[in-house]
Amino acid sequence: MQLRNQVEWALHCCGLLAGLPEGRRLSTKSLADFHGVPKEYLSKALQALSTAGIVEGSLGPAGGYRLAKPPSAVSFLDIVEAVEGRRRTFACTEIRRNNPCRATDTCDMAPCTIARVMWEADEAWRERLRATTLADLAAMLGAEIPAETLRKVAAWVGARS
């Protein structure tokens, strides 16, 4: 499974937006500049986040994006599903039915064993993403990123929000 790069961009943008002071916003251009990604493609990810109710956008000179919910209420899974959709990562097409040696009723008795394993793995992955919020991310980054870098990021964001 490979997620689109817009998922990575959306996660990083939401992480940055989670640290914005109350009432402040960051423009698509500022978010794109900060992360070094194309503004046009980033705007699609931000629109998906807006449609999902994760961020709020506004137009105009003071416009931009901010989180629509507290960081503790936004999970990584919320962001992934906003960009990628909610479909399973594995689609079983029942190729086992093509086996010329199978008993005629075995495929009708239960879901495919391979599909069950894949769906269980998908659910474990989703549960991990569901359990990690933007507030958790902020705590992890606060513990891992040098204080000087955090000050520089805060100053950069403050000058543009």
C-alpha positions in Angstrom: 0.0 0.0 0.0 1.2 3.4 -0.8 -0.6 6.6 0.2 -0.5 9.6 -2.0 2.0 12.3 -1.0 -0.9 14.6 -0.2 -1.4 12.5 2.9 2.1 13.4 4.1 1.5 17.0 3.3 -1.9 17.1 5.0 -0.4 15.5 8.2 2.5 18.0 8.2 0.2 21.0 7.6 -2.2 19.9 10.3 0.7 19.5 12.7 1.8 23.0 12.0 -1.8 24.4 12.2 -2.1 22.6 15.6 0.5 25.0 17.0 -1.2 28.2 15.7 -2.2 30.7 18.4 -6.0 31.2 18.8 -7.6 33.1 16.0 -4.6 32.9 13.7 -4.5 31.3 10.2 -1.9 30.3 7.7 -2.3 30.7 4.0 -1.9 27.9 1.5 1.1 29.8 0.1 2.7 29.9 3.5 2.0 26.2 4.2 3.4 25.3 0.8 6.5 27.5 1.3 7.2 26.1 4.7 7.1 22.5 3.5 8.5 23.1 0.0 5.6 21.6 -1.8 3.6 22.9 -4.8 0.8 25.2 -3.7 -1.6 24.0 -6.4 -1.4 20.3 -5.2 -1.4 21.3 -1.5 -4.6 23.2 -2.0 -6.3 20.0 -3.0 -5.3 18.3 0.2 -6.4 21.3 2.2 -9.7 21.4 0.4 -10.2 17.7 1.3 -9.4 18.5 5.0 -11.9 21.4 4.9 -14.6 19.2 3.4 -14.0 16.7 6.2 -14.3 19.4 8.8 -10.7 19.1 10.0 -9.7 22.6 9.0 -11.5 25.8 8.4 -10.5 28.1 5.5 -11.2 31.7 4.9 -10.6 34.0 1.9 -9.1 37.4 1.8 -5.8 39.1 2.8 -6.1 37.8 6.4 -7.4 34.4 5.1 -5.9 31.0 5.4 -6.4 27.8 7.3 -6.7 26.8 10.9 -7.9 23.7 12.7 -11.6 23.4 13.0 -11.3 21.2 16.1 -8.9 21.0 19.1 -5.7 19.0 18.2 -6.8 16.3 20.7 -9.9 15.7 18.6 -8.1 15.1 15.3 -6.6 11.8 14.7 -4.1 10.7 12.0 -6.8 8.5 10.7 -9.2 11.4 10.3 -6.6 13.1 8.1 -5.7 10.0 6.1 -9.3 9.3 5.4 -10.0 12.9 4.5 -7.4 12.7 1.7 -7.6 9.0 0.7 -11.2 8.1 1.5 -12.5 5.5 3.8 -12.2 2.4 1.7 -10.3 -0.6 2.8 -6.7 -0.9 1.6 -7.2 -4.4 0.3 -10.0 -5.4 -2.1 -10.6 -9.1 -2.4 -11.8 -10.0 -5.9 -12.5 -13.7 -5.0 -9.9 -15.2 -7.3 -10.1 -18.4 -5.2 -13.4 -19.1 -7.1 -11.2 -19.6 -10.3 -9.5 -22.6 -8.7 -10.5 -25.7 -10.8 -9.7 -28.0 -7.8 -11.9 -26.4 -5.2 -15.0 -27.9 -3.7 -18.0 -26.0 -5.1 -19.2 -24.7 -1.8 -16.0 -23.7 0.1 -15.9 -20.2 -1.3 -19.4 -19.5 -0.2 -19.0 -20.6 3.4 -16.7 -17.8 4.7 -14.8 -14.8 3.5 -11.5 -15.6 1.9 -8.8 -16.4 4.5 -6.3 -14.1 2.8 -8.8 -11.3 2.7 -9.5 -11.8 6.5 -5.8 -11.5 7.3 -5.5 -8.4 5.1 -8.6 -6.8 6.6 -7.3 -7.5 10.1 -4.0 -5.9 9.3 -5.8 -2.9 7.8 -7.9 -2.6 10.9 -4.7 -2.7 13.1 -3.1 0.0 11.0 -6.3 2.1 11.3 -6.5 1.6 15.0 -2.9 2.9 15.4 -3.7 6.0 13.4 -7.0 6.4 15.2 -5.2 6.3 18.5 -2.7 9.1 17.6 -4.0 12.7 17.6 -2.4 16.0 16.6 -2.0 16.7 20.3 0.1 13.5 20.6 2.1 14.7 17.6 2.8 18.0 19.3 4.0 16.3 22.4 6.3 14.0 20.4 7.7 16.9 18.4 8.2 19.0 21.5 10.3 16.1 23.0 12.3 15.4 19.8 12.9 18.8 18.1 15.6 21.1 19.6 14.2 24.1 21.4 16.0 26.5 19.1 14.3 25.0 16.0 10.9 25.2 17.7 11.6 28.9 18.4 12.5 29.5 14.7 9.4 27.7 13.5 7.2 29.7 15.9 8.8 33.0 14.7 8.4 32.0 11.0 4.7 31.0 11.6 4.1 34.1 13.7 5.3 36.4 11.0 2.9 34.8 8.5 -0.2 34.2 10.5 
